[in-house]
Amino acid sequence: MANKKHESPHILAYIMEIDKAIRNGEFPNASSMNKKMGWTISRSTFLRYMDILKDTYKAPVEFDFKRNGYFYTDKTYFMPQVMLAEGELLTLSTILPLLDQYKNTPLEGAYRGLMQKLLEMLPDSISVDSSLINNEVHFISDPITRLEEGVFENVLRATKLHRTLTLEYKSATSSDYERREFDPYHIICQKGSWYLLGYSHSSNKIRTYAMPRIRNCKITEKSFSLPKDFKLENHIDPEMGVWTSSAESFTVEIEFESRLKTFVSERIWHKDQIMRENADGSVYLSFKTNQLGHTVSWVLSFAGEAKILNPPELKKEVAKAARRILKG
């Protein structure tokens, strides 16, 4: 029987694992990485990988003789990691028009720069049909909120590195900014608006901050760890929204008039939704969420053609909002 060919990992795969071990404070060397990963690389090969890490990826890496392993002199360093096949790069080159949906957001310039670098990696023998790149695709986005310069970049980096932020924040009901310390757990973009979920030191609770209300945002040297019991879904509902005052969820039951049957039925409103058509052509929709406020706005958008069956508190809040509208 012929021996099965063994395919070794790509060199970059080795370097990425070494980088991870350094960032985790493991002080790796050839022996420890072989034991941890099941590799069989020699010391000279390991040193060659370290040279690549230093020279190609500009890693601030040094050897600690007491710990017999490598460490980063700059703890904020992280290695850019891109492993793409030529076919994947070709696919990326065809989606440039889709970047219009990020127009005027903090990600637009970064995404376009990344796309340009990836395209430059394509070999000369590959050409791309311009008709693929210049598709007549247009995105109508929600209004984009404005962020203070540097806020998005510092928030993103602090979230990646698990570093505490110092910032000034103005709540929706306040007229003045207040200084806060904040541990950023997760970044969320909802309909053109950016939000930051994390631990507020001042309130001693997990809070959601609207990023346009943040200024003077700085990354500190203080590190934090996510709580072991932290679950993102307890604080946001990706289908409905990011604002909530508790982790409690409720079941929404809505009946849409028959005139909306096609419009409602052709959409997925929630990943856990239950939908069925009634005998009279109306449509029943049910799902669970923890976002009462956003659900109120969503129901109101149907201008009276969505009947609330449950829960009672949703019906009460929609009625209250409708009365405020009529008063105006």
Secondary structure, 3 states (H helix, E strand, C coil): CCCCCCCCCCHHHHHHHHHHHHHCCCCCCHHHHHHHHCCCCCHHHHHHHHHHHHHCCCCCEEEECCCCEEEECCCCCCCCCCCCCHHHHHHHCCCHHHHHHHCCCCHHHHHHHHHHHHHHCCCCCCCCCHHHHCCCCCCCCCCCCCCCCCHHHHHHHHHHHCEEEEEEECCCCCCCCEEEEEEEEEEEEECCEEEEEEEECCCCEEEEEEHHHEEEEEEEEEECCCCCCCCHHHCCECCCECCCCCCCCEEEEEEECHHHHHHHHCCCCCCCCEEEECCCCCEEEEEEECCHHHHHHHHHCCCCCEEEEECHHHHHHHHHHHHHHHHC
